[in-house]
Amino acid sequence: MVDLHSLPAGSRPENVIRNNGPDDLALERYKLRELAEGWPAYRDACEWENLKSIFHPDAYIYTT
């Protein structure tokens, strides 16, 4: 029977740092998480200056 649930050999990266790594990489992950979690909270709370602060000054953003 063909295995449809496993990844093929070589499909995962060989050199990767997962959850536990150097402090500088943990800080980078934290910054990315703040962006990912922050913008919807700013949008939903109508905190437009905070929402604007996480994007490039020339960016256009559209919300619903």
PyMOL Python script that loads the backbone (N, CA, C, O; Angstrom):
from pymol import cmd

cmd.read_pdbstr("""\
ATOM      1  N   MET A   1       0.847  -1.180   0.000  1.00  0.00           N
ATOM      2  CA  MET A   1       0.000   0.000   0.000  1.00  0.00           C
ATOM      3  C   MET A   1       0.896   1.247   0.000  1.00  0.00           C
ATOM      4  O   MET A   1       1.923   1.277   0.678  1.00  0.00           O
ATOM      5  N   VAL A   2       0.511   2.249  -0.743  1.00  0.00           N
ATOM      6  CA  VAL A   2       1.273   3.483  -0.851  1.00  0.00           C
ATOM      7  C   VAL A   2       1.063   4.311   0.414  1.00  0.00           C
ATOM      8  O   VAL A   2      -0.066   4.491   0.871  1.00  0.00           O
ATOM      9  N   ASP A   3       2.174   4.817   0.977  1.00  0.00           N
ATOM     10  CA  ASP A   3       2.111   5.662   2.175  1.00  0.00           C
ATOM     11  C   ASP A   3       1.813   7.097   1.746  1.00  0.00           C
ATOM     12  O   ASP A   3       2.671   7.758   1.162  1.00  0.00           O
ATOM     13  N   LEU A   4       0.619   7.576   2.030  1.00  0.00           N
ATOM     14  CA  LEU A   4       0.218   8.927   1.650  1.00  0.00           C
ATOM     15  C   LEU A   4       0.376   9.931   2.784  1.00  0.00           C
ATOM     16  O   LEU A   4       0.014  11.097   2.629  1.00  0.00           O
ATOM     17  N   HIS A   5       0.910   9.495   3.923  1.00  0.00           N
ATOM     18  CA  HIS A   5       0.964  10.356   5.098  1.00  0.00           C
ATOM     19  C   HIS A   5       2.369  10.774   5.489  1.00  0.00           C
ATOM     20  O   HIS A   5       2.525  11.581   6.406  1.00  0.00           O
ATOM     21  N   SER A   6       3.379  10.268   4.844  1.00  0.00           N
ATOM     22  CA  SER A   6       4.756  10.620   5.166  1.00  0.00           C
ATOM     23  C   SER A   6       5.326  11.522   4.081  1.00  0.00           C
ATOM     24  O   SER A   6       4.909  11.471   2.924  1.00  0.00           O
ATOM     25  N   LEU A   7       6.284  12.343   4.477  1.00  0.00           N
ATOM     26  CA  LEU A   7       6.959  13.200   3.513  1.00  0.00           C
ATOM     27  C   LEU A   7       8.068  12.426   2.825  1.00  0.00           C
ATOM     28  O   LEU A   7       8.665  11.533   3.427  1.00  0.00           O
ATOM     29  N   PRO A   8       8.349  12.751   1.588  1.00  0.00           N
ATOM     30  CA  PRO A   8       9.424  12.049   0.887  1.00  0.00           C
ATOM     31  C   PRO A   8      10.781  12.380   1.494  1.00  0.00           C
ATOM     32  O   PRO A   8      10.955  13.431   2.111  1.00  0.00           O
ATOM     33  N   ALA A   9      11.725  11.491   1.319  1.00  0.00           N
ATOM     34  CA  ALA A   9      13.079  11.701   1.837  1.00  0.00           C
ATOM     35  C   ALA A   9      13.656  12.980   1.231  1.00  0.00           C
ATOM     36  O   ALA A   9      13.485  13.251   0.043  1.00  0.00           O
ATOM     37  N   GLY A  10      14.342  13.760   2.070  1.00  0.00           N
ATOM     38  CA  GLY A  10      14.964  14.995   1.603  1.00  0.00           C
ATOM     39  C   GLY A  10      14.038  16.194   1.548  1.00  0.00           C
ATOM     40  O   GLY A  10      14.453  17.260   1.095  1.00  0.00           O
ATOM     41  N   SER A  11      12.802  16.056   1.994  1.00  0.00           N
ATOM     42  CA  SER A  11      11.872  17.182   1.916  1.00  0.00           C
ATOM     43  C   SER A  11      11.957  18.109   3.127  1.00  0.00           C
ATOM     44  O   SER A  11      11.413  19.213   3.100  1.00  0.00           O
ATOM     45  N   ARG A  12      12.622  17.678   4.168  1.00  0.00           N
ATOM     46  CA  ARG A  12      12.804  18.539   5.342  1.00  0.00           C
ATOM     47  C   ARG A  12      14.197  19.157   5.312  1.00  0.00           C
ATOM     48  O   ARG A  12      15.139  18.524   4.835  1.00  0.00           O
ATOM     49  N   PRO A  13      14.344  20.397   5.819  1.00  0.00           N
ATOM     50  CA  PRO A  13      15.668  21.019   5.835  1.00  0.00           C
ATOM     51  C   PRO A  13      16.640  20.240   6.719  1.00  0.00           C
ATOM     52  O   PRO A  13      16.260  19.705   7.760  1.00  0.00           O
ATOM     53  N   GLU A  14      17.881  20.187   6.294  1.00  0.00           N
ATOM     54  CA  GLU A  14      18.916  19.477   7.053  1.00  0.00           C
ATOM     55  C   GLU A  14      19.405  20.305   8.240  1.00  0.00           C
ATOM     56  O   GLU A  14      19.573  19.776   9.339  1.00  0.00           O
ATOM     57  N   ASN A  15      19.632  21.598   8.026  1.00  0.00           N
ATOM     58  CA  ASN A  15      20.171  22.482   9.059  1.00  0.00           C
ATOM     59  C   ASN A  15      19.109  23.492   9.454  1.00  0.00           C
ATOM     60  O   ASN A  15      18.912  24.503   8.778  1.00  0.00           O
ATOM     61  N   VAL A  16      18.442  23.214  10.530  1.00  0.00           N
ATOM     62  CA  VAL A  16      17.370  24.098  10.969  1.00  0.00           C
ATOM     63  C   VAL A  16      17.419  24.214  12.487  1.00  0.00           C
ATOM     64  O   VAL A  16      17.771  23.263  13.185  1.00  0.00           O
ATOM     65  N   ILE A  17      17.064  25.380  12.979  1.00  0.00           N
ATOM     66  CA  ILE A  17      16.979  25.590  14.421  1.00  0.00           C
ATOM     67  C   ILE A  17      15.506  25.681  14.761  1.00  0.00           C
ATOM     68  O   ILE A  17      14.793  26.525  14.218  1.00  0.00           O
ATOM     69  N   ARG A  18      15.061  24.853  15.622  1.00  0.00           N
ATOM     70  CA  ARG A  18      13.648  24.841  15.995  1.00  0.00           C
ATOM     71  C   ARG A  18      13.410  25.802  17.166  1.00  0.00           C
ATOM     72  O   ARG A  18      13.971  26.897  17.181  1.00  0.00           O
ATOM     73  N   ASN A  19      12.617  25.423  18.112  1.00  0.00           N
ATOM     74  CA  ASN A  19      12.205  26.315  19.192  1.00  0.00           C
ATOM     75  C   ASN A  19      13.344  26.796  20.077  1.00  0.00           C
ATOM     76  O   ASN A  19      13.365  27.963  20.469  1.00  0.00           O
ATOM     77  N   ASN A  20      14.270  25.941  20.394  1.00  0.00           N
ATOM     78  CA  ASN A  20      15.360  26.340  21.276  1.00  0.00           C
ATOM     79  C   ASN A  20      16.582  26.661  20.446  1.00  0.00           C
ATOM     80  O   ASN A  20      17.153  25.787  19.793  1.00  0.00           O
ATOM     81  N   GLY A  21      16.976  27.912  20.477  1.00  0.00           N
ATOM     82  CA  GLY A  21      18.137  28.343  19.720  1.00  0.00           C
ATOM     83  C   GLY A  21      18.809  29.492  20.430  1.00  0.00           C
ATOM     84  O   GLY A  21      18.500  29.784  21.585  1.00  0.00           O
ATOM     85  N   PRO A  22      19.727  30.143  19.746  1.00  0.00           N
ATOM     86  CA  PRO A  22      20.421  31.284  20.346  1.00  0.00           C
ATOM     87  C   PRO A  22      19.454  32.426  20.655  1.00  0.00           C
ATOM     88  O   PRO A  22      18.381  32.523  20.059  1.00  0.00           O
ATOM     89  N   ASP A  23      19.844  33.279  21.586  1.00  0.00           N
ATOM     90  CA  ASP A  23      18.988  34.390  22.005  1.00  0.00           C
ATOM     91  C   ASP A  23      18.637  35.326  20.854  1.00  0.00           C
ATOM     92  O   ASP A  23      17.513  35.822  20.785  1.00  0.00           O
ATOM     93  N   ASP A  24      19.584  35.575  19.948  1.00  0.00           N
ATOM     94  CA  ASP A  24      19.288  36.497  18.851  1.00  0.00           C
ATOM     95  C   ASP A  24      18.185  35.955  17.942  1.00  0.00           C
ATOM     96  O   ASP A  24      17.368  36.725  17.437  1.00  0.00           O
ATOM     97  N   LEU A  25      18.155  34.645  17.732  1.00  0.00           N
ATOM     98  CA  LEU A  25      17.087  34.068  16.913  1.00  0.00           C
ATOM     99  C   LEU A  25      15.759  34.049  17.664  1.00  0.00           C
ATOM    100  O   LEU A  25      14.700  34.216  17.059  1.00  0.00           O
ATOM    101  N   ALA A  26      15.814  33.846  18.972  1.00  0.00           N
ATOM    102  CA  ALA A  26      14.587  33.900  19.769  1.00  0.00           C
ATOM    103  C   ALA A  26      13.994  35.306  19.721  1.00  0.00           C
ATOM    104  O   ALA A  26      12.775  35.464  19.647  1.00  0.00           O
ATOM    105  N   LEU A  27      14.848  36.322  19.762  1.00  0.00           N
ATOM    106  CA  LEU A  27      14.378  37.699  19.680  1.00  0.00           C
ATOM    107  C   LEU A  27      13.736  37.976  18.318  1.00  0.00           C
ATOM    108  O   LEU A  27      12.707  38.647  18.242  1.00  0.00           O
ATOM    109  N   GLU A  28      14.334  37.467  17.258  1.00  0.00           N
ATOM    110  CA  GLU A  28      13.746  37.636  15.929  1.00  0.00           C
ATOM    111  C   GLU A  28      12.380  36.963  15.841  1.00  0.00           C
ATOM    112  O   GLU A  28      11.444  37.527  15.275  1.00  0.00           O
ATOM    113  N   ARG A  29      12.263  35.758  16.400  1.00  0.00           N
ATOM    114  CA  ARG A  29      10.962  35.073  16.393  1.00  0.00           C
ATOM    115  C   ARG A  29       9.934  35.861  17.191  1.00  0.00           C
ATOM    116  O   ARG A  29       8.773  35.953  16.793  1.00  0.00           O
ATOM    117  N   TYR A  30      10.359  36.432  18.319  1.00  0.00           N
ATOM    118  CA  TYR A  30       9.460  37.230  19.145  1.00  0.00           C
ATOM    119  C   TYR A  30       8.962  38.454  18.363  1.00  0.00           C
ATOM    120  O   TYR A  30       7.779  38.789  18.414  1.00  0.00           O
ATOM    121  N   LYS A  31       9.862  39.108  17.650  1.00  0.00           N
ATOM    122  CA  LYS A  31       9.471  40.284  16.872  1.00  0.00           C
ATOM    123  C   LYS A  31       8.454  39.922  15.793  1.00  0.00           C
ATOM    124  O   LYS A  31       7.471  40.635  15.589  1.00  0.00           O
ATOM    125  N   LEU A  32       8.696  38.817  15.112  1.00  0.00           N
ATOM    126  CA  LEU A  32       7.749  38.377  14.083  1.00  0.00           C
ATOM    127  C   LEU A  32       6.395  38.031  14.682  1.00  0.00           C
ATOM    128  O   LEU A  32       5.351  38.325  14.100  1.00  0.00           O
ATOM    129  N   ARG A  33       6.425  37.408  15.846  1.00  0.00           N
ATOM    130  CA  ARG A  33       5.164  37.055  16.500  1.00  0.00           C
ATOM    131  C   ARG A  33       4.396  38.303  16.919  1.00  0.00           C
ATOM    132  O   ARG A  33       3.173  38.353  16.789  1.00  0.00           O
ATOM    133  N   GLU A  34       5.112  39.314  17.424  1.00  0.00           N
ATOM    134  CA  GLU A  34       4.460  40.566  17.802  1.00  0.00           C
ATOM    135  C   GLU A  34       3.758  41.198  16.603  1.00  0.00           C
ATOM    136  O   GLU A  34       2.644  41.708  16.728  1.00  0.00           O
ATOM    137  N   LEU A  35       4.409  41.164  15.448  1.00  0.00           N
ATOM    138  CA  LEU A  35       3.774  41.712  14.248  1.00  0.00           C
ATOM    139  C   LEU A  35       2.550  40.904  13.855  1.00  0.00           C
ATOM    140  O   LEU A  35       1.494  41.462  13.556  1.00  0.00           O
ATOM    141  N   ALA A  36       2.698  39.591  13.857  1.00  0.00           N
ATOM    142  CA  ALA A  36       1.599  38.724  13.427  1.00  0.00           C
ATOM    143  C   ALA A  36       0.396  38.826  14.354  1.00  0.00           C
ATOM    144  O   ALA A  36      -0.747  38.792  13.897  1.00  0.00           O
ATOM    145  N   GLU A  37       0.647  38.950  15.645  1.00  0.00           N
ATOM    146  CA  GLU A  37      -0.461  39.017  16.599  1.00  0.00           C
ATOM    147  C   GLU A  37      -0.923  40.449  16.847  1.00  0.00           C
ATOM    148  O   GLU A  37      -2.067  40.670  17.244  1.00  0.00           O
ATOM    149  N   GLY A  38      -0.047  41.421  16.618  1.00  0.00           N
ATOM    150  CA  GLY A  38      -0.355  42.804  16.963  1.00  0.00           C
ATOM    151  C   GLY A  38      -1.287  43.502  16.004  1.00  0.00           C
ATOM    152  O   GLY A  38      -2.191  44.224  16.423  1.00  0.00           O
ATOM    153  N   TRP A  39      -1.070  43.289  14.698  1.00  0.00           N
ATOM    154  CA  TRP A  39      -1.850  44.101  13.771  1.00  0.00           C
ATOM    155  C   TRP A  39      -3.342  43.826  13.834  1.00  0.00           C
ATOM    156  O   TRP A  39      -4.112  44.780  13.723  1.00  0.00           O
ATOM    157  N   PRO A  40      -3.819  42.572  14.008  1.00  0.00           N
ATOM    158  CA  PRO A  40      -5.274  42.405  14.116  1.00  0.00           C
ATOM    159  C   PRO A  40      -5.833  43.033  15.395  1.00  0.00           C
ATOM    160  O   PRO A  40      -6.955  43.539  15.405  1.00  0.00           O
ATOM    161  N   ALA A  41      -5.045  42.996  16.471  1.00  0.00           N
ATOM    162  CA  ALA A  41      -5.513  43.598  17.723  1.00  0.00           C
ATOM    163  C   ALA A  41      -5.629  45.109  17.568  1.00  0.00           C
ATOM    164  O   ALA A  41      -6.604  45.709  18.019  1.00  0.00           O
ATOM    165  N   TYR A  42      -4.635  45.725  16.929  1.00  0.00           N
ATOM    166  CA  TYR A  42      -4.699  47.169  16.690  1.00  0.00           C
ATOM    167  C   TYR A  42      -5.882  47.510  15.796  1.00  0.00           C
ATOM    168  O   TYR A  42      -6.597  48.481  16.047  1.00  0.00           O
ATOM    169  N   ARG A  43      -6.088  46.718  14.761  1.00  0.00           N
ATOM    170  CA  ARG A  43      -7.200  46.963  13.839  1.00  0.00           C
ATOM    171  C   ARG A  43      -8.533  46.851  14.565  1.00  0.00           C
ATOM    172  O   ARG A  43      -9.389  47.726  14.440  1.00  0.00           O
ATOM    173  N   ASP A  44      -8.706  45.771  15.326  1.00  0.00           N
ATOM    174  CA  ASP A  44      -9.986  45.538  15.995  1.00  0.00           C
ATOM    175  C   ASP A  44     -10.271  46.572  17.076  1.00  0.00           C
ATOM    176  O   ASP A  44     -11.431  46.864  17.368  1.00  0.00           O
ATOM    177  N   ALA A  45      -9.210  47.129  17.675  1.00  0.00           N
ATOM    178  CA  ALA A  45      -9.386  48.139  18.716  1.00  0.00           C
ATOM    179  C   ALA A  45      -9.402  49.555  18.141  1.00  0.00           C
ATOM    180  O   ALA A  45      -9.478  50.530  18.888  1.00  0.00           O
ATOM    181  N   CYS A  46      -9.329  49.666  16.810  1.00  0.00           N
ATOM    182  CA  CYS A  46      -9.292  50.966  16.129  1.00  0.00           C
ATOM    183  C   CYS A  46      -8.121  51.824  16.593  1.00  0.00           C
ATOM    184  O   CYS A  46      -8.233  53.048  16.664  1.00  0.00           O
ATOM    185  N   GLU A  47      -7.007  51.189  16.904  1.00  0.00           N
ATOM    186  CA  GLU A  47      -5.788  51.904  17.290  1.00  0.00           C
ATOM    187  C   GLU A  47      -4.971  52.149  16.022  1.00  0.00           C
ATOM    188  O   GLU A  47      -3.990  51.457  15.750  1.00  0.00           O
ATOM    189  N   TRP A  48      -5.400  53.150  15.256  1.00  0.00           N
ATOM    190  CA  TRP A  48      -4.866  53.343  13.913  1.00  0.00           C
ATOM    191  C   TRP A  48      -3.412  53.772  13.912  1.00  0.00           C
ATOM    192  O   TRP A  48      -2.662  53.364  13.026  1.00  0.00           O
ATOM    193  N   GLU A  49      -2.990  54.576  14.869  1.00  0.00           N
ATOM    194  CA  GLU A  49      -1.577  54.982  14.911  1.00  0.00           C
ATOM    195  C   GLU A  49      -0.678  53.787  15.204  1.00  0.00           C
ATOM    196  O   GLU A  49       0.390  53.655  14.606  1.00  0.00           O
ATOM    197  N   ASN A  50      -1.095  52.920  16.113  1.00  0.00           N
ATOM    198  CA  ASN A  50      -0.310  51.714  16.391  1.00  0.00           C
ATOM    199  C   ASN A  50      -0.296  50.790  15.180  1.00  0.00           C
ATOM    200  O   ASN A  50       0.738  50.208  14.853  1.00  0.00           O
ATOM    201  N   LEU A  51      -1.434  50.654  14.517  1.00  0.00           N
ATOM    202  CA  LEU A  51      -1.495  49.823  13.315  1.00  0.00           C
ATOM    203  C   LEU A  51      -0.558  50.384  12.248  1.00  0.00           C
ATOM    204  O   LEU A  51       0.191  49.642  11.613  1.00  0.00           O
ATOM    205  N   LYS A  52      -0.608  51.680  12.062  1.00  0.00           N
ATOM    206  CA  LYS A  52       0.240  52.326  11.064  1.00  0.00           C
ATOM    207  C   LYS A  52       1.725  52.165  11.391  1.00  0.00           C
ATOM    208  O   LYS A  52       2.554  52.095  10.483  1.00  0.00           O
ATOM    209  N   SER A  53       2.061  52.106  12.667  1.00  0.00           N
ATOM    210  CA  SER A  53       3.466  52.065  13.079  1.00  0.00           C
ATOM    211  C   SER A  53       4.175  50.764  12.721  1.00  0.00           C
ATOM    212  O   SER A  53       5.406  50.731  12.705  1.00  0.00           O
ATOM    213  N   ILE A  54       3.448  49.702  12.437  1.00  0.00           N
ATOM    214  CA  ILE A  54       4.120  48.434  12.152  1.00  0.00           C
ATOM    215  C   ILE A  54       4.318  48.195  10.660  1.00  0.00           C
ATOM    216  O   ILE A  54       4.843  47.153  10.267  1.00  0.00           O
ATOM    217  N   PHE A  55       3.907  49.144   9.827  1.00  0.00           N
ATOM    218  CA  PHE A  55       4.078  49.021   8.384  1.00  0.00           C
ATOM    219  C   PHE A  55       5.040  50.083   7.874  1.00  0.00           C
ATOM    220  O   PHE A  55       5.300  51.075   8.555  1.00  0.00           O
ATOM    221  N   HIS A  56       5.556  49.876   6.696  1.00  0.00           N
ATOM    222  CA  HIS A  56       6.431  50.843   6.037  1.00  0.00           C
ATOM    223  C   HIS A  56       5.650  52.142   5.830  1.00  0.00           C
ATOM    224  O   HIS A  56       4.451  52.099   5.553  1.00  0.00           O
ATOM    225  N   PRO A  57       6.312  53.299   5.960  1.00  0.00           N
ATOM    226  CA  PRO A  57       5.595  54.572   5.811  1.00  0.00           C
ATOM    227  C   PRO A  57       4.860  54.730   4.475  1.00  0.00           C
ATOM    228  O   PRO A  57       3.836  55.410   4.417  1.00  0.00           O
ATOM    229  N   ASP A  58       5.362  54.119   3.410  1.00  0.00           N
ATOM    230  CA  ASP A  58       4.717  54.240   2.104  1.00  0.00           C
ATOM    231  C   ASP A  58       3.748  53.102   1.798  1.00  0.00           C
ATOM    232  O   ASP A  58       3.240  53.004   0.682  1.00  0.00           O
ATOM    233  N   ALA A  59       3.493  52.252   2.770  1.00  0.00           N
ATOM    234  CA  ALA A  59       2.642  51.081   2.534  1.00  0.00           C
ATOM    235  C   ALA A  59       1.171  51.485   2.457  1.00  0.00           C
ATOM    236  O   ALA A  59       0.737  52.459   3.073  1.00  0.00           O
ATOM    237  N   TYR A  60       0.436  50.721   1.694  1.00  0.00           N
ATOM    238  CA  TYR A  60      -1.022  50.821   1.664  1.00  0.00           C
ATOM    239  C   TYR A  60      -1.556  49.571   2.339  1.00  0.00           C
ATOM    240  O   TYR A  60      -1.158  48.458   1.993  1.00  0.00           O
ATOM    241  N   ILE A  61      -2.451  49.744   3.296  1.00  0.00           N
ATOM    242  CA  ILE A  61      -3.067  48.589   3.938  1.00  0.00           C
ATOM    243  C   ILE A  61      -4.579  48.717   3.809  1.00  0.00           C
ATOM    244  O   ILE A  61      -5.131  49.817   3.841  1.00  0.00           O
ATOM    245  N   TYR A  62      -5.218  47.602   3.666  1.00  0.00           N
ATOM    246  CA  TYR A  62      -6.672  47.554   3.535  1.00  0.00           C
ATOM    247  C   TYR A  62      -7.209  46.644   4.624  1.00  0.00           C
ATOM    248  O   TYR A  62      -6.697  45.543   4.827  1.00  0.00           O
ATOM    249  N   THR A  63      -8.235  47.096   5.321  1.00  0.00           N
ATOM    250  CA  THR A  63      -8.854  46.279   6.358  1.00  0.00           C
ATOM    251  C   THR A  63     -10.334  46.152   6.066  1.00  0.00           C
ATOM    252  O   THR A  63     -10.897  46.897   5.264  1.00  0.00           O
ATOM    253  N   THR A  64     -10.948  45.198   6.729  1.00  0.00           N
ATOM    254  CA  THR A  64     -12.384  45.010   6.563  1.00  0.00           C
ATOM    255  C   THR A  64     -13.090  45.317   7.861  1.00  0.00           C
ATOM    256  O   THR A  64     -14.315  45.219   7.936  1.00  0.00           O
TER     257      THR A  64
END
""", "prot")
cmd.dss("prot")
cmd.show_as("cartoon", "prot")
cmd.util.cbc("prot")
cmd.orient("prot")
